[in-house]
Amino acid sequence: MRKTAAIIGGGVIGGGWAARFLLNGWNVTVFDPAPDADKKLAAVLDNARHALPMLYDTVLPPEGKLRHVNSVADAVRGADWVQESVPERLELKHRIYAQIETHAAADTVIGSSTSGFKPTQLQQGAAHPERLLVTHPFNPVYLLPLVELVPSSVNSSASVETAKQTMASIGMHPLHVRQEIDAHIADRLLEAVWREALWLVKDQFATTQEIDDIIRYGFGLRWAQMGLFETYRIAGGEAGMKHFIAQFGPALKWPWTKLMDVPELTDELVETIASQSDAQSGQHSIRELERLRDNNLVVMMRALKDQNAAAGALLNTHQATLTTPINRNDAPITTQRRTIPIDWTDYNGHMNESRYGQVFSDSADIIMKLVGADAAYIASGNSYFTVDVQIRFLAETLAGQVITVKSRVLEGRGKKLRIYHEMLGADGTLLATGEQLLIHVNLTTRRACEPTDAVLQAVQEMAAAHAALARPDAAN
Amino acid sequence: MRKTAAIIGGGVIGGGWAARFLLNGWNVTVFDPAPDADKKLAAVLDNARHALPMLYDTVLPPEGKLRHVNSVADAVRGADWVQESVPERLELKHRIYAQIETHAAADTVIGSSTSGFKPTQLQQGAAHPERLLVTHPFNPVYLLPLVELVPSSVNSSASVETAKQTMASIGMHPLHVRQEIDAHIADRLLEAVWREALWLVKDQFATTQEIDDIIRYGFGLRWAQMGLFETYRIAGGEAGMKHFIAQFGPALKWPWTKLMDVPELTDELVETIASQSDAQSGQHSIRELERLRDNNLVVMMRALKDQNAAAGALLNTHQATLTTPINRNDAPITTQRRTIPIDWTDYNGHMNESRYGQVFSDSADIIMKLVGADAAYIASGNSYFTVDVQIRFLAETLAGQVITVKSRVLEGRGKKLRIYHEMLGADGTLLATGEQLLIHVNLTTRRACEPTDAVLQAVQEMAAAHAALARPDAAN
């Protein structure tokens, strides 16, 4: 049974939440009184549908159903989760919570996207304050995994647990902020940089473009994968973190920054920043910038995923919960369903020919696992190596397309394992075929040898089961 | 004729400079009085040799020659560039500059890696202050492209120009800081975050691990590819940057941060940070963390390179200066020389089978360009599509290995273009062969058709030239 998330406030943040829930298989009801709310949400959802499925090497659950409704009551009735993302005015939030509490079940958890208020402030006057807490996400909500989960002392442990599980189930990292403070944690760090950056622009030491270049060509790359402290730990070297920090002490006293003071946002400063930003990025519309940003985030996060590092490790953890079991008794066996990601396409916008090979290689890995040639088997010193592959390209494949691979064992005896794959589009079009000859090897001698009896028997059984299939035209 | 860089001070930063110059084909002399200086430098160079060549889809120039010398005089005599990276003590730097100026040519530019001093301070007492300026890099120097180039008003425009060209020639982005200020620009931003982070740890609001997670799962990912202002421009949406900034005004007055005050680095706070950092990262040695960091940086920068975005766009610009011309009259034609990057390997540590296909696909693109089926030809509505590829895997290939691809046209008539590739290791071992059948298509109708006369003639000539070669055993 699908769960339902009620999204109260459907701007960039609320829309991002709606998209993340929908694409993770939740039904979503959205209440936003703005006249163009559905149009705005459609734009966010369009971006999310482009980007989020590409992060995974499997398909996401079937998308949930989206309903725009005309009242808070209609949105939250029967909802399993309520996410509030209305403007940052405390009295408005209190009014909304009163409406939510009138119509939602008494134990439905309410998460607020507030970046500034503490949960204790939000909970004032609530009928059930124990289930109202902060779940503060980061834009774009459908891609960035971080969510600051901030309860107060009155929250029930059940509501905190539900919030953690809900966030993790939609691929987010709920970072439990153990003490409520103004602006939580991330925005304090952001605010510090923001103030310093405003001073640098105001004092004409740097333009917006120069500051952005300094970040993305310098420490931004370090931070995306290790953060601040681990980066400095490395900089400290073998002498250790303690030595490094102690050394850093004197620099803190230097009058390097203007942080003691807050720049005044005069009309002139606003104008300076706006015109520098236009010069820097004005050639792109916001929609174009969103697409550029999302494509960059997708390829960086996918790159980290291959290393099982930072945000990529989170993706692997989430992906493990999504992968559908493979039915080894099917003939042929459906070895893969996945979305073609943007980093697999070439200048034509088509899937690069080598990525067909990657898909077939991944499917061969799955066949290997099914016959018992899995990670433990490889660790024990045996494996199959591909010695020959032939790929026929039959139709074009584009980024975002969902493909299915059906695989069969053509030949399985002795050292030989010959596998044949068909890659199909969502409408059943045959996009490509691949035929691989694998030879069993001893990983120590690097020479061909027979597999273990158990693997050989599994290979032979699979070959026998697939022998009944009509021989594919394309097979050698 | 190779150029020579003199590296004065061979720690993490000086060593990173030495590695970047060496791997970009410069000879390097290093002076560092520490007894283990050569050992430390060897460790940095080992990391750099692992990581830097993987950023490029071509080979770097042959590595320069490294010499450790026993005096500043021996280091700088005849040097084309001097880079000073000694400890941050002004009187020490002045003493070093005096020695440099005694032995270096009068117009050799001296760059200082100082993070804190202004060029005017460095230039005090210099014989030729006009050629002494700040070139402040970021760790790891051999991977991160940013260098803050800070001249004072006494610097000659020739020295600034030389510095820019030198930095760009070794793949860096010289960001010209137009007004000298304490700590330049990047470290002001870093210092702001650092202070706030220290407060968060001191006040026990967050641990070092939590702060790092907040950065790498949240805004770090945004900053690595767009920086601060462009990210906020998007957040502002269609209302525009001016509206967004003006709205932000009131928040600046809120007492969110402790920035007005500087935390005192008591023994207790130092101990807290060090022990939290140990709990977070203590399972890895610094060498292991360096390798993890470098691999993450390589894959993220390579991912951005495919999108031609942020630091990836800089790499593409630098790569274009490195690519060696292809001799179309060779038979076979050497279509590629490149290093196998870490993101091409699978769990075995070997190049994934699909990446052989990528290498051959890249070589086919080069053959297409040589026969005139280039970007302009494709834009005019014609192209070749691969319909069939067969790859034979003959030997294992590992990350970091340099490969060469030799390609020949087996058949070129009418719509058909059949290409055969051999992938060779550095010692000439045949690693794999690939044979591709390409069919010429009209990109509008998506149907097969004959190429233009000019392309067809070029294809036929190439096929005729290659017909004299012995037919490869592996060819179909």
Chai-1 contact restraints between the chains, C-beta under 6 A:
chainA,res_idxA,chainB,res_idxB,connection_type,confidence,min_distance_angstrom,max_distance_angstrom,comment,restraint_id
A,F138,B,G218,contact,1.0,0.0,6.0,A-B,restraint_1
A,N139,B,A235,contact,1.0,0.0,6.0,A-B,restraint_2
A,L144,B,G218,contact,1.0,0.0,6.0,A-B,restraint_3
A,P145,B,Y217,contact,1.0,0.0,6.0,A-B,restraint_4
A,L146,B,Y217,contact,1.0,0.0,6.0,A-B,restraint_5
A,L146,B,G218,contact,1.0,0.0,6.0,A-B,restraint_6
A,H173,B,Y217,contact,1.0,0.0,6.0,A-B,restraint_7
A,L175,B,D213,contact,1.0,0.0,6.0,A-B,restraint_8
A,Q179,B,F205,contact,1.0,0.0,6.0,A-B,restraint_9
A,I181,B,F205,contact,1.0,0.0,6.0,A-B,restraint_10
A,D182,B,W256,contact,1.0,0.0,6.0,A-B,restraint_11
A,A183,B,W256,contact,1.0,0.0,6.0,A-B,restraint_12
A,I185,B,A206,contact,1.0,0.0,6.0,A-B,restraint_13
A,I185,B,I214,contact,1.0,0.0,6.0,A-B,restraint_14
A,A186,B,I214,contact,1.0,0.0,6.0,A-B,restraint_15
A,A186,B,G218,contact,1.0,0.0,6.0,A-B,restraint_16
A,R188,B,E196,contact,1.0,0.0,6.0,A-B,restraint_17
A,R188,B,T257,contact,1.0,0.0,6.0,A-B,restraint_18
A,L189,B,V193,contact,1.0,0.0,6.0,A-B,restraint_19
A,L189,B,E196,contact,1.0,0.0,6.0,A-B,restraint_20
A,E191,B,W256,contact,1.0,0.0,6.0,A-B,restraint_21
A,E191,B,T257,contact,1.0,0.0,6.0,A-B,restraint_22
A,A192,B,A192,contact,1.0,0.0,6.0,A-B,restraint_23
A,A192,B,V193,contact,1.0,0.0,6.0,A-B,restraint_24
A,A192,B,E196,contact,1.0,0.0,6.0,A-B,restraint_25
A,A192,B,T257,contact,1.0,0.0,6.0,A-B,restraint_26
A,A192,B,L259,contact,1.0,0.0,6.0,A-B,restraint_27
A,V193,B,L189,contact,1.0,0.0,6.0,A-B,restraint_28
A,V193,B,A192,contact,1.0,0.0,6.0,A-B,restraint_29
A,V193,B,V193,contact,1.0,0.0,6.0,A-B,restraint_30
A,E196,B,R188,contact,1.0,0.0,6.0,A-B,restraint_31
A,E196,B,L189,contact,1.0,0.0,6.0,A-B,restraint_32
A,E196,B,A192,contact,1.0,0.0,6.0,A-B,restraint_33
A,A197,B,L228,contact,1.0,0.0,6.0,A-B,restraint_34
A,F205,B,Q179,contact,1.0,0.0,6.0,A-B,restraint_35
A,F205,B,I181,contact,1.0,0.0,6.0,A-B,restraint_36
A,A206,B,I185,contact,1.0,0.0,6.0,A-B,restraint_37
A,T208,B,F229,contact,1.0,0.0,6.0,A-B,restraint_38
A,D212,B,G227,contact,1.0,0.0,6.0,A-B,restraint_39
A,D212,B,F229,contact,1.0,0.0,6.0,A-B,restraint_40
A,D212,B,E230,contact,1.0,0.0,6.0,A-B,restraint_41
A,D213,B,L175,contact,1.0,0.0,6.0,A-B,restraint_42
A,I214,B,I185,contact,1.0,0.0,6.0,A-B,restraint_43
A,I214,B,A186,contact,1.0,0.0,6.0,A-B,restraint_44
A,I215,B,W223,contact,1.0,0.0,6.0,A-B,restraint_45
A,I215,B,G227,contact,1.0,0.0,6.0,A-B,restraint_46
A,I215,B,L228,contact,1.0,0.0,6.0,A-B,restraint_47
A,R216,B,Q225,contact,1.0,0.0,6.0,A-B,restraint_48
A,R216,B,G227,contact,1.0,0.0,6.0,A-B,restraint_49
A,R216,B,A310,contact,1.0,0.0,6.0,A-B,restraint_50
A,Y217,B,P145,contact,1.0,0.0,6.0,A-B,restraint_51
A,Y217,B,L146,contact,1.0,0.0,6.0,A-B,restraint_52
A,Y217,B,H173,contact,1.0,0.0,6.0,A-B,restraint_53
A,Y217,B,A311,contact,1.0,0.0,6.0,A-B,restraint_54
A,G218,B,F138,contact,1.0,0.0,6.0,A-B,restraint_55
A,G218,B,L144,contact,1.0,0.0,6.0,A-B,restraint_56
A,G218,B,L146,contact,1.0,0.0,6.0,A-B,restraint_57
A,G218,B,A186,contact,1.0,0.0,6.0,A-B,restraint_58
A,G220,B,W223,contact,1.0,0.0,6.0,A-B,restraint_59
A,G220,B,A224,contact,1.0,0.0,6.0,A-B,restraint_60
A,L221,B,A224,contact,1.0,0.0,6.0,A-B,restraint_61
A,L221,B,L297,contact,1.0,0.0,6.0,A-B,restraint_62
A,W223,B,I215,contact,1.0,0.0,6.0,A-B,restraint_63
A,W223,B,G220,contact,1.0,0.0,6.0,A-B,restraint_64
A,A224,B,G220,contact,1.0,0.0,6.0,A-B,restraint_65
A,A224,B,L221,contact,1.0,0.0,6.0,A-B,restraint_66
A,A224,B,A224,contact,1.0,0.0,6.0,A-B,restraint_67
A,Q225,B,R216,contact,1.0,0.0,6.0,A-B,restraint_68
A,Q225,B,N296,contact,1.0,0.0,6.0,A-B,restraint_69
A,M226,B,R293,contact,1.0,0.0,6.0,A-B,restraint_70
A,G227,B,D212,contact,1.0,0.0,6.0,A-B,restraint_71
A,G227,B,I215,contact,1.0,0.0,6.0,A-B,restraint_72
A,G227,B,R216,contact,1.0,0.0,6.0,A-B,restraint_73
A,L228,B,A197,contact,1.0,0.0,6.0,A-B,restraint_74
A,L228,B,I215,contact,1.0,0.0,6.0,A-B,restraint_75
A,F229,B,T208,contact,1.0,0.0,6.0,A-B,restraint_76
A,F229,B,D212,contact,1.0,0.0,6.0,A-B,restraint_77
A,F229,B,S277,contact,1.0,0.0,6.0,A-B,restraint_78
A,E230,B,D212,contact,1.0,0.0,6.0,A-B,restraint_79
A,E230,B,S281,contact,1.0,0.0,6.0,A-B,restraint_80
A,R233,B,S277,contact,1.0,0.0,6.0,A-B,restraint_81
A,R233,B,S281,contact,1.0,0.0,6.0,A-B,restraint_82
A,I234,B,L289,contact,1.0,0.0,6.0,A-B,restraint_83
A,I234,B,E290,contact,1.0,0.0,6.0,A-B,restraint_84
A,A235,B,N139,contact,1.0,0.0,6.0,A-B,restraint_85
A,G237,B,I286,contact,1.0,0.0,6.0,A-B,restraint_86
A,E238,B,I286,contact,1.0,0.0,6.0,A-B,restraint_87
A,M241,B,A274,contact,1.0,0.0,6.0,A-B,restraint_88
A,M241,B,S277,contact,1.0,0.0,6.0,A-B,restraint_89
A,K242,B,V270,contact,1.0,0.0,6.0,A-B,restraint_90
A,K242,B,A274,contact,1.0,0.0,6.0,A-B,restraint_91
A,I245,B,V270,contact,1.0,0.0,6.0,A-B,restraint_92
A,I245,B,I273,contact,1.0,0.0,6.0,A-B,restraint_93
A,A246,B,V270,contact,1.0,0.0,6.0,A-B,restraint_94
A,G249,B,L265,contact,1.0,0.0,6.0,A-B,restraint_95
A,L252,B,V262,contact,1.0,0.0,6.0,A-B,restraint_96
A,W256,B,D182,contact,1.0,0.0,6.0,A-B,restraint_97
A,W256,B,A183,contact,1.0,0.0,6.0,A-B,restraint_98
A,W256,B,R188,contact,1.0,0.0,6.0,A-B,restraint_99
A,W256,B,E191,contact,1.0,0.0,6.0,A-B,restraint_100
A,T257,B,R188,contact,1.0,0.0,6.0,A-B,restraint_101
A,T257,B,E191,contact,1.0,0.0,6.0,A-B,restraint_102
A,T257,B,A192,contact,1.0,0.0,6.0,A-B,restraint_103
A,L259,B,A192,contact,1.0,0.0,6.0,A-B,restraint_104
A,L259,B,L259,contact,1.0,0.0,6.0,A-B,restraint_105
A,M260,B,M260,contact,1.0,0.0,6.0,A-B,restraint_106
A,V262,B,L252,contact,1.0,0.0,6.0,A-B,restraint_107
A,L265,B,G249,contact,1.0,0.0,6.0,A-B,restraint_108
A,V270,B,K242,contact,1.0,0.0,6.0,A-B,restraint_109
A,V270,B,I245,contact,1.0,0.0,6.0,A-B,restraint_110
A,V270,B,A246,contact,1.0,0.0,6.0,A-B,restraint_111
A,I273,B,I245,contact,1.0,0.0,6.0,A-B,restraint_112
A,A274,B,M241,contact,1.0,0.0,6.0,A-B,restraint_113
A,A274,B,K242,contact,1.0,0.0,6.0,A-B,restraint_114
A,S277,B,F229,contact,1.0,0.0,6.0,A-B,restraint_115
A,S277,B,R233,contact,1.0,0.0,6.0,A-B,restraint_116
A,S277,B,M241,contact,1.0,0.0,6.0,A-B,restraint_117
A,S281,B,E230,contact,1.0,0.0,6.0,A-B,restraint_118
A,S281,B,R233,contact,1.0,0.0,6.0,A-B,restraint_119
A,I286,B,G237,contact,1.0,0.0,6.0,A-B,restraint_120
A,I286,B,E238,contact,1.0,0.0,6.0,A-B,restraint_121
A,L289,B,I234,contact,1.0,0.0,6.0,A-B,restraint_122
A,E290,B,I234,contact,1.0,0.0,6.0,A-B,restraint_123
A,R293,B,M226,contact,1.0,0.0,6.0,A-B,restraint_124
A,N295,B,Q307,contact,1.0,0.0,6.0,A-B,restraint_125
A,N296,B,Q225,contact,1.0,0.0,6.0,A-B,restraint_126
A,N296,B,Q307,contact,1.0,0.0,6.0,A-B,restraint_127
A,N296,B,A309,contact,1.0,0.0,6.0,A-B,restraint_128
A,L297,B,L221,contact,1.0,0.0,6.0,A-B,restraint_129
A,V299,B,A303,contact,1.0,0.0,6.0,A-B,restraint_130
A,V299,B,Q307,contact,1.0,0.0,6.0,A-B,restraint_131
A,M300,B,M300,contact,1.0,0.0,6.0,A-B,restraint_132
A,M300,B,A303,contact,1.0,0.0,6.0,A-B,restraint_133
A,A303,B,V299,contact,1.0,0.0,6.0,A-B,restraint_134
A,A303,B,M300,contact,1.0,0.0,6.0,A-B,restraint_135
A,A303,B,A303,contact,1.0,0.0,6.0,A-B,restraint_136
A,D306,B,D343,contact,1.0,0.0,6.0,A-B,restraint_137
A,Q307,B,N295,contact,1.0,0.0,6.0,A-B,restraint_138
A,Q307,B,N296,contact,1.0,0.0,6.0,A-B,restraint_139
A,Q307,B,V299,contact,1.0,0.0,6.0,A-B,restraint_140
A,A309,B,N296,contact,1.0,0.0,6.0,A-B,restraint_141
A,A310,B,R216,contact,1.0,0.0,6.0,A-B,restraint_142
A,A311,B,Y217,contact,1.0,0.0,6.0,A-B,restraint_143
A,D343,B,D306,contact,1.0,0.0,6.0,A-B,restraint_144
A,E353,B,S361,contact,1.0,0.0,6.0,A-B,restraint_145
A,E353,B,T386,contact,1.0,0.0,6.0,A-B,restraint_146
A,S354,B,S354,contact,1.0,0.0,6.0,A-B,restraint_147
A,S354,B,G357,contact,1.0,0.0,6.0,A-B,restraint_148
A,S354,B,Q358,contact,1.0,0.0,6.0,A-B,restraint_149
A,S354,B,S361,contact,1.0,0.0,6.0,A-B,restraint_150
A,G357,B,S354,contact,1.0,0.0,6.0,A-B,restraint_151
A,G357,B,G357,contact,1.0,0.0,6.0,A-B,restraint_152
A,Q358,B,S354,contact,1.0,0.0,6.0,A-B,restraint_153
A,S361,B,E353,contact,1.0,0.0,6.0,A-B,restraint_154
A,S361,B,S354,contact,1.0,0.0,6.0,A-B,restraint_155
A,T386,B,E353,contact,1.0,0.0,6.0,A-B,restraint_156
A,T386,B,F393,contact,1.0,0.0,6.0,A-B,restraint_157
A,V387,B,F393,contact,1.0,0.0,6.0,A-B,restraint_158
A,D388,B,R392,contact,1.0,0.0,6.0,A-B,restraint_159
A,V389,B,I391,contact,1.0,0.0,6.0,A-B,restraint_160
A,Q390,B,Q390,contact,1.0,0.0,6.0,A-B,restraint_161
A,I391,B,V389,contact,1.0,0.0,6.0,A-B,restraint_162
A,R392,B,D388,contact,1.0,0.0,6.0,A-B,restraint_163
A,F393,B,T386,contact,1.0,0.0,6.0,A-B,restraint_164
A,F393,B,V387,contact,1.0,0.0,6.0,A-B,restraint_165
